[in-house]
């Protein structure tokens, strides 16, 4: 009888933990989803789309574009062209270019910008 109570208590605790993990707004699953969502939003800030304005950290070294509002004082460049392929060069109509080579989820590509 004593061992049956212990087994029921253990199953109850495990059941509660599973329920809390999957349904609680502050539980593990919600926390993991929020973390993944925040990481995706952060990555999006560094992947401009054509027409987006950016500021560029370390433009002469390892440049990292960050999307900013085009009306803000931070805006330095506006993305004019996204060219897939390795070793692509921006045309003379552009002021700045960033080349990426095999960045994990994307193949090689070049971003071409004009000054704001």
Sine and cosine of phi, psi and omega as CSV:
sin_phi,cos_phi,sin_psi,cos_psi,sin_omega,cos_omega
0.00,0.00,-0.68,0.73,-0.02,-1.00
-0.89,0.45,-0.67,0.74,-0.01,-1.00
-0.93,0.36,-0.51,0.86,0.04,-1.00
-0.91,0.41,-0.63,0.78,0.03,-1.00
-0.91,0.42,-0.65,0.76,0.02,-1.00
-0.91,0.42,-0.69,0.72,0.01,-1.00
-0.89,0.46,-0.70,0.71,0.01,-1.00
-0.89,0.45,-0.67,0.75,0.01,-1.00
-0.90,0.45,-0.68,0.74,0.01,-1.00
-0.90,0.43,-0.75,0.67,0.02,-1.00
-0.88,0.48,-0.63,0.78,0.03,-1.00
-0.90,0.45,-0.69,0.73,0.00,-1.00
-0.91,0.42,-0.71,0.71,0.02,-1.00
-0.90,0.44,-0.68,0.73,0.03,-1.00
-0.87,0.49,-0.70,0.72,0.03,-1.00
-0.89,0.46,-0.69,0.73,0.00,-1.00
-0.87,0.49,-0.71,0.71,0.02,-1.00
-0.89,0.45,-0.71,0.70,0.01,-1.00
-0.87,0.49,-0.74,0.67,-0.01,-1.00
-0.89,0.45,-0.68,0.73,-0.01,-1.00
-0.86,0.50,-0.66,0.75,-0.09,-1.00
-1.00,0.02,-0.37,0.93,-0.12,-0.99
-0.88,-0.47,-0.42,0.91,-0.06,-1.00
-0.94,0.34,0.71,-0.71,0.02,-1.00
-0.92,0.40,-0.27,0.96,0.07,-1.00
-0.92,-0.39,0.14,0.99,-0.02,-1.00
-0.97,0.25,0.01,-1.00,-0.09,-1.00
-0.87,0.50,-0.69,0.72,-0.03,-1.00
-0.91,0.40,-0.71,0.70,0.02,-1.00
-0.89,0.46,-0.64,0.77,0.01,-1.00
-0.90,0.43,-0.68,0.74,0.02,-1.00
-0.91,0.41,-0.66,0.75,0.02,-1.00
-0.92,0.40,-0.64,0.77,0.02,-1.00
-0.91,0.42,-0.64,0.77,0.02,-1.00
-0.91,0.42,-0.69,0.72,0.02,-1.00
-0.90,0.43,-0.64,0.77,0.02,-1.00
-0.91,0.42,-0.67,0.74,0.03,-1.00
-0.90,0.43,-0.64,0.77,0.03,-1.00
-0.91,0.42,-0.63,0.77,0.03,-1.00
-0.91,0.41,-0.66,0.75,0.04,-1.00
-0.90,0.43,-0.65,0.76,0.02,-1.00
-0.90,0.44,-0.68,0.73,0.01,-1.00
-0.90,0.43,-0.60,0.80,-0.01,-1.00
-0.88,0.48,-0.54,0.84,0.01,-1.00
-0.89,0.46,-0.38,0.93,-0.07,-1.00
-0.95,-0.32,0.19,0.98,0.04,-1.00
-0.82,-0.57,0.99,0.16,-0.07,-1.00
-0.93,0.37,0.45,-0.90,0.09,-1.00
-0.96,-0.30,0.32,-0.95,-0.01,-1.00
-0.83,0.56,0.77,-0.64,-0.03,-1.00
0.99,-0.15,-0.25,0.97,0.03,-1.00
-0.97,0.26,0.56,-0.83,0.12,-0.99
-0.99,-0.12,0.52,-0.85,-0.05,-1.00
-0.66,-0.75,0.36,-0.93,0.31,-0.95
-0.94,-0.35,0.51,-0.86,-0.08,-1.00
-0.86,-0.51,0.88,-0.48,0.09,-1.00
-0.99,0.11,0.70,-0.71,0.04,-1.00
0.81,0.58,0.83,0.55,-0.09,-1.00
-0.89,0.46,-0.42,0.91,-0.02,-1.00
-0.99,-0.12,-0.19,0.98,-0.02,-1.00
-0.94,-0.33,-0.99,-0.14,0.01,-1.00
-0.92,-0.39,0.99,0.13,-0.15,-0.99
-0.91,0.42,0.67,-0.75,0.06,-1.00
-0.78,-0.62,0.95,-0.31,0.04,-1.00
-0.98,0.19,0.66,-0.75,0.07,-1.00
-0.84,-0.54,0.82,-0.57,-0.01,-1.00
-0.92,0.40,0.77,-0.64,0.04,-1.00
-0.73,-0.68,0.22,-0.98,0.05,-1.00
-0.93,0.37,0.70,-0.71,-0.05,-1.00
-0.90,0.43,-0.38,0.92,0.02,-1.00
-1.00,0.04,-0.09,1.00,-0.05,-1.00
-0.99,0.15,0.37,-0.93,0.03,-1.00
-0.93,0.37,-0.33,0.95,-0.01,-1.00
-0.96,0.26,-0.39,0.92,-0.09,-1.00
-0.88,0.47,0.85,-0.53,0.01,-1.00
-0.94,-0.35,-0.66,0.75,-0.09,-1.00
-0.69,-0.72,0.36,-0.93,0.08,-1.00
-0.83,-0.55,0.76,-0.65,-0.03,-1.00
-0.95,0.30,0.84,-0.54,-0.02,-1.00
-0.96,-0.29,-0.47,0.88,-0.05,-1.00
-0.45,-0.89,0.60,-0.80,0.08,-1.00
-0.86,-0.51,0.92,-0.38,-0.08,-1.00
-0.93,-0.36,0.91,-0.42,0.06,-1.00
-0.96,0.29,0.49,-0.87,0.05,-1.00
0.89,-0.46,0.39,-0.92,-0.07,-1.00
-1.00,0.10,0.69,-0.72,0.12,-0.99
0.94,0.34,0.40,0.92,0.01,-1.00
-0.97,0.24,0.62,-0.79,0.00,-1.00
-0.93,-0.37,0.61,-0.79,0.06,-1.00
-0.96,0.27,0.56,-0.83,0.02,-1.00
-0.96,0.30,0.08,-1.00,-0.06,-1.00
-0.92,0.39,-0.26,0.96,0.02,-1.00
-0.98,0.21,-0.03,1.00,-0.03,-1.00
-0.92,-0.38,0.51,-0.86,-0.03,-1.00
-0.99,-0.10,-0.32,0.95,-0.12,-0.99
-0.37,-0.93,0.59,-0.81,0.04,-1.00
-0.66,-0.75,0.52,-0.85,0.07,-1.00
-0.81,-0.59,0.82,-0.57,0.05,-1.00
-0.98,-0.21,0.71,-0.70,0.07,-1.00
-0.87,-0.49,0.66,-0.75,0.03,-1.00
-0.85,-0.52,0.87,-0.49,0.06,-1.00
0.65,0.76,0.96,0.27,-0.07,-1.00
-1.00,-0.02,0.55,0.83,0.05,-1.00
1.00,0.00,-1.00,0.08,-0.06,-1.00
-1.00,0.08,-0.15,0.99,0.03,-1.00
-0.81,-0.59,0.40,-0.92,0.12,-0.99
-0.99,0.16,-0.11,-0.99,0.03,-1.00
-0.92,0.39,0.58,-0.82,0.03,-1.00
-0.33,-0.94,0.24,-0.97,0.03,-1.00
-0.79,-0.62,0.68,-0.73,0.09,-1.00
-0.96,-0.27,0.74,-0.67,-0.03,-1.00
-0.89,-0.45,0.77,-0.64,-0.11,-0.99
-0.83,-0.55,0.45,-0.89,0.20,-0.98
-0.92,-0.40,0.45,-0.89,0.03,-1.00
-0.94,0.35,0.53,-0.85,0.03,-1.00
-1.00,-0.01,0.00,0.00,0.00,0.00
